[in-house]
Amino acid sequence: MAGLSLYFEDGHDDLDDFGFDDYGSECDGIRITAFLDAGQDNLTPLGRLEKYAFSENVFNRQIVARGLLDVLREFSDNENDFISVMETVARMSEDGEPTVRAELMEQVPNIAMFLHESQPNFPAAFSRYLVPIVVHYLTDPNNQVRKTSQAALLVLLEQGLICKGDMETKVCPVLLDLTEPSSDDDYKIEAVAIMCKLVTMLSKETVEQLLQRFCELCSDARLFQVRKVCAANFGEFCSIVGRDATEKLLMSKFFDLCSDSLWGIRKACADCFMIVSNSTSPEVRRTKLSPLFSSLISDQSRWVRQAAFQSLGRFISTFANPSTTGLYFKEDGTLLEVPSNSPLCIESSNGPTVRPSHTPINQDGRSTPSLESMSRGDSDSRHTPPQNQQEGQARNNNNLPPTNNKNKETAQTDQNFNSFLYWRPPLADISQELEMLKGQGPRTEGEKKEVVVEDRKMSSLEPATCTQIQKVLDCLQPHMDDPDNVIPQQLLDQYLSMTDPAQAQTVDTEIAKHCAFSLPGVALTLGRQNWHCLKDTYETLATDVQWKVRRTLAFSIHDLALILGDQLTAADLVPIFNGFLKDLDEVRIGVLKHLYDFLKLLHAENRREYLYQLQEFMVTDNSRNWRFRYQLAEQLILIMELYSHDDVYNYLRQIALTLCSDKVSEVRWISYQLVARELGLNFINELIVRFCHCPKWVGRQAFAFICQAIVEEDCMPMDQFAQHLLPSLLSLSLDPVANVRVLVAKAMRQSSTFLFRAGFNLNVTTHQHGIVY
């Protein structure tokens, strides 16, 4: 390798002699650090590094920059030499040639990872030497160097290679300087873009430092590019700084951006509307954001209207309360279930707080006192009763008066402030009692006596309390099914209009698809009691001429069934589900992918009807669509638990055996697991006849794989496996086809391990292939 030192000598003639005309991919096969090897000079390796790092030949300096990681590895054993290399790197960062600076910056993420892995030896090297270079290059006069520095900074953040201290003391101050009103236009635009990308990776405290500058940039009247970047990343800022800062500082800026003169900025606001809405209180969402969104959906620009309609369903879903629905939607349309055994978390002005699971929740997220606490009247509302019997006894034993919790209640009221609660006592949430009353029939004599007793109890309450409860009954009853105690009617009307053919012509040809995508979120928000508002729209979408619309509904029909419950599902969704089963393969795959999720929500008698139709999934429009059959096998593995053993044997057995003989190996492998799940004596005998004695080697190989799957999945007791399947498996050990013997050997090794653990001594050398206890 010593001769390669000539490769780095000054002058391109020498380079031409070696066949390298340029610095490119041709050099990849050469050890870049070859210039460190001893040559005709008497310099030390560090001296050679110094020579080529500051050579008059630009190409030499580029090679050194490109090989910095290998150079650092060469000198990583000696701390003093390593520090010398890092100081050389710092000096190289001031190279006057932009290509050298850009090359050096491209190596920074790799060097940072190397230093991170070697942190015990060099704990502060990256922070001391490289972070200043990255930050300095953010203000480099060359555009390529700045772009490379920005990309490197993002990679370092994503990998967690920059500590919080460096971000706050080195990176953020530079970004603040570059976004000053007097800063260069190009620098400002780039700094805003990178600041907005960093915001999701910074701590809340650091973001709050940038918040004031972000608000100023949102109002930059001179550079629309700055406002557009701010609008596109507005939601990220809101989600990080929280509700309090969003409503006090950011909301007014968002209103300005939504009414900006450039349609691209208004469109960016429409795209992030859901995230912004999730960062506000229910009152702000209803009274301020809803009218603002309506202005976007009627915007003069078609592109803005298009983005608004695409975000409409997602915006409506933010009105849903997970504490009452038990479900919530993510931005990507995924429906998730709130665990019933975990406390609900709500966002307050001070960040996420835990709400006790026993506290009733109103539709807008406010807590509501129980009916028992209401019966004490206003005079007792200033005193909190003991939380349990032990607490009450402790007070009595110590002769202490009840604690006055007026200050605590005041603090809680401020946290959950509402104008309605401000001037009258809070009213009890009796929606559950009303639902029970609606479902009751004529009372028996015993029930009438209980009602009389309850009436006497009510009559003993103070008149004001009885009047309040009666007002609740009078006010809530006519509005129980009013979709407007949920979302503004205007939003619902705009959503329902998305199926109007005129909207497809004037707004977006795929507007119906967006309507279908967000329908489960809208249904969740309205609740099953208001399903009648969406039923016609859903049926219209289910018969849309565009298969993409029907496909979208097919992929989410199981989510909608979970929202609506078994009765509405059986009445309104099952007919549409049956229609999807006979649709195009592009639609049927959506039903098939979540077949188990849908069937498990049906009653047993309704579910059993689909046993006759599962066979239809074996027929596809295109026989080459093997992934359809693969998906069917996956679903059948889950579906088997929904049916009795007899039903599985009578209806699913033949499908499983057919899939085991599929032409595509991936379908066969998953089908073997399906067969292994359900094993009766008759089925075992059929497996032996159909596969073990199959004239084709693929069938015999399948039997070995099925046996292996049975053992691995623990599908049957080992004594039954040894009695019914193992002798047939052993008989294949002498199969003439090598592929069969290989898989038999693998299955035997797996089986012998499990049989040994179960107390069997497997003797495969005997003539009969017997089993010895």
Secondary structure, DSSP 8 states (H G I E B T S, - for coil): -GGGGGGGSSSHHHHHHTT--SSSGGGGGS-GGGGGS--SS---HHHHHHHHHT-S-HHHHHHHHHTHHHHHHHTTT-HHHHHHHHHHHHHHTT-S-HHHHHHHHHHHHHHHHHHHHTTTTSTTHIIIIIHHHHHHHTT-SSHHHHHHHHHHHHHHHHTT-S-HHHIIIIIHHHHHHHTSTTS-HHHHHHHHHHHHHHGGGS-HHHHHHHHHHHHHHHT-SS-HHHHHHHHHTHHHHHHHHHHHHIIIIIHHHHHHHHT-SSHHHHHHHHHTHHHHHHTS-HHHIIIIIHHHHHHHHT-SSHHHHHHHHHHHHHHHHTT--HHHHSEEE-TTS-EEE--TTS-EEEEETTEEEEE-TTS-B-TTS-B---HHHHTT-GGGTTB---SSHHHHHHHHHTT----B-HHHHHHHHHHT--HHHHHS------HHHHHHHHT--S--HHHHHHHHHHHHHHHTS-HHHHHHHHHHHHHHGGGTT-----S-HHHHHHHHGGG-HHHHHHT-TTHHHHHHHHHHHHHHHH-GGGTHHHHHHHHHHHT-S-HHHHHHHHHHHHHHHHHHHHHHIIIIIHHHHHHHHTS-HHHHHHHHHTHHHHHTTS-HHHHHGGGGTGGGGG--SSTT-HHHHHHHHHHHHHHGGGS-HHHIIIIIHHHHHHHHT-SSHHHHHHHHHHHHHS--HHHHHHHIIIIIT-SSHHHHHHHHHHHHHHHHTT-S-HHHHHHHTHHHHHHGGG-SSHHHHHHHHHHHHHHHHHHHHTT-EE--SSTT--EE-
